[in-house]
Amino acid sequence: MWTDIALKIFLTECQSRKHQLSAERKRDLWTEISAALRANGYGFTTDQVENKWKSLYRRYKKAKCSRQTAERFPYFEAMEELAQFYDKTESHVAGD
């Protein structure tokens, strides 16, 4: 179960590795974040970490398109900062 504390750790770990979000293959990133969460007592697998990112990213994009901010999506600001690194990959993949 993703608690608020687990999500904050997750986002902090993403922030500390934000440049890896622009890599084409992110499996190592999700594995590192999974290990950091385990070290904090949360047993999320690499796949669960990747799926959480995808879920948060979709919610962020939806909130941004509908001009919602932190009042509707509490992780908006954190995702806004991280998305600039991830979006580089998305636009590159879309352009191929």
C-alpha positions as CSV (number, residue, x, y, z in Angstrom):
1,M,0.0,0.0,0.0
2,W,1.4,3.4,-1.0
3,T,1.1,5.6,2.0
4,D,1.8,9.4,2.0
5,I,5.2,8.7,3.6
6,A,6.1,6.1,1.0
7,L,5.1,8.5,-1.8
8,K,7.2,11.2,-0.3
9,I,10.2,8.9,-0.1
10,F,9.5,7.8,-3.7
11,L,9.4,11.4,-4.9
12,T,12.5,12.3,-3.0
13,E,14.3,9.3,-4.5
14,C,13.1,10.4,-8.0
15,Q,14.3,13.9,-7.3
16,S,17.8,12.7,-6.3
17,R,18.0,10.7,-9.6
18,K,16.0,13.1,-11.8
19,H,18.6,13.0,-14.6
20,Q,18.0,9.3,-14.9
21,L,14.4,10.0,-15.8
22,S,15.6,11.1,-19.3
23,A,17.2,7.7,-20.0
24,E,15.5,5.6,-22.6
25,R,15.7,2.6,-20.4
26,K,14.7,3.3,-16.8
27,R,14.8,-0.2,-15.3
28,D,17.9,0.5,-13.3
29,L,16.3,3.7,-11.9
30,W,13.2,1.9,-10.7
31,T,15.4,-0.9,-9.2
32,E,17.4,1.7,-7.2
33,I,14.3,3.4,-6.0
34,S,12.8,0.1,-5.0
35,A,15.9,-0.7,-3.0
36,A,15.7,2.7,-1.3
37,L,12.1,2.2,-0.4
38,R,12.9,-1.3,1.0
39,A,15.7,0.3,3.1
40,N,12.9,2.5,4.6
41,G,10.7,-0.5,5.3
42,Y,8.5,-0.5,2.2
43,G,8.7,-3.7,0.2
44,F,7.7,-2.4,-3.3
45,T,9.0,-4.3,-6.3
46,T,10.7,-2.7,-9.3
47,D,7.5,-3.2,-11.3
48,Q,5.4,-1.5,-8.6
49,V,7.8,1.4,-8.5
50,E,7.6,1.8,-12.3
51,N,3.8,1.5,-12.2
52,K,3.6,4.2,-9.5
53,W,5.6,6.6,-11.6
54,K,3.4,6.0,-14.6
55,S,0.3,6.5,-12.5
56,L,1.6,9.7,-10.9
57,Y,2.7,11.0,-14.3
58,R,-0.7,10.3,-15.9
59,R,-2.4,12.1,-12.9
60,Y,0.0,15.0,-13.3
61,K,-0.6,15.3,-17.0
62,K,-4.4,15.2,-16.5
63,A,-4.2,17.8,-13.7
64,K,-2.0,20.1,-15.9
65,C,-4.3,19.8,-18.9
66,S,-7.4,20.6,-16.8
67,R,-5.5,23.4,-15.0
68,Q,-5.8,21.8,-11.6
69,T,-2.9,22.3,-9.2
70,A,-2.0,21.1,-5.7
71,E,-5.6,21.5,-4.4
72,R,-6.7,18.5,-6.5
73,F,-3.4,16.7,-6.9
74,P,-1.1,17.1,-3.9
75,Y,2.0,15.9,-5.8
76,F,1.6,18.4,-8.6
77,E,4.6,20.6,-7.8
78,A,7.0,17.7,-7.3
79,M,5.8,16.1,-10.5
80,E,6.0,19.4,-12.4
81,E,9.7,19.5,-11.6
82,L,10.4,15.9,-12.4
83,A,8.3,15.9,-15.6
84,Q,10.7,18.2,-17.4
85,F,13.3,15.5,-17.3
86,Y,10.9,12.7,-18.1
87,D,9.2,14.7,-20.9
88,K,12.5,14.8,-22.8
89,T,12.3,11.0,-23.2
90,E,8.6,11.0,-24.1
91,S,9.0,13.6,-26.8
92,H,12.0,11.8,-28.2
93,V,10.2,8.5,-28.3
94,A,7.1,10.1,-29.8
95,G,9.3,11.7,-32.5
96,D,10.8,8.3,-33.6
